[in-house]
Amino acid sequence: MSNNYEHEQIKRNFIYSMEEMSRVSPHIVMERTPQMIRYESNLAHPLFNRVITYHGALSEDGIDEIGRIANDYIARKTPFTWLTWSHDANVEVLGHVLQAKGLNKVDEMSGMSLELRNWNYEKKVIPGFVIKPILSSSEMGWFRDIVPSVFEVNGEIGEVFGQISEDVALGENAAYRHYIGILDGQPVAALTAVHVGETIGIYNVATLEAYRRRGLGCALIFHALHEGQAEGRRLAVLLASTMGEGLYKSIGFNVDVTIEVYLG
């Protein structure tokens, strides 16, 4: 597989994950044009307001369009993020244009992938640790207690995120699957997998602070990847923070693309 293939699959899985969230939530609206894919919401948080990808010409008209998009969020007093992908054409120029329009680069993520067809792993036994899929609304309470707090998505935004996460995973033939890690009877870790086409996307890897550095998150990832592999998924993909990149490399993931995050 070419590096461009992995890059596109990483992007497609992420876009699909957001499309599914918009499908079940009245709060999120996706917009697709030949030049752009973005989503917006009535929630004042950059998690729910983002330009995922932009392929418009960076001519004078294109630069004006970027300004109009940014001003649409700003006029609603809505914080938003704009992603750039290192494999896209004119990405450096786009970054300069975004900064000229008042956006600031605030983060950088690595788009990573792992070929699953020949992937092998040795299951590490962690005494007292059990992984189970979330199959009911009551079990989603575990997810709500872990993931929003770990990612500091609190208050109304955290409640909406929890409800969307439930609605997108518990329907028939849902592409989203949430898993919970239970240690000595206590729910302490969680993970989301998004299955689409040849890929399984790994998201929301979260462990409560008191239980970190015990391999619980890694065990959850192995579990989800094994299920994806058994179902014939060809590629695992994820977006990693700088802090998490080392962990994913130790599992076998490779960096395929760099995503810069601009905040407006």
Order of alpha helices (4+ residues) and beta strands (2+ residues): alpha-beta-beta-beta-alpha-beta-alpha-beta-beta-alpha-alpha-beta-beta-beta-alpha-beta-alpha-beta
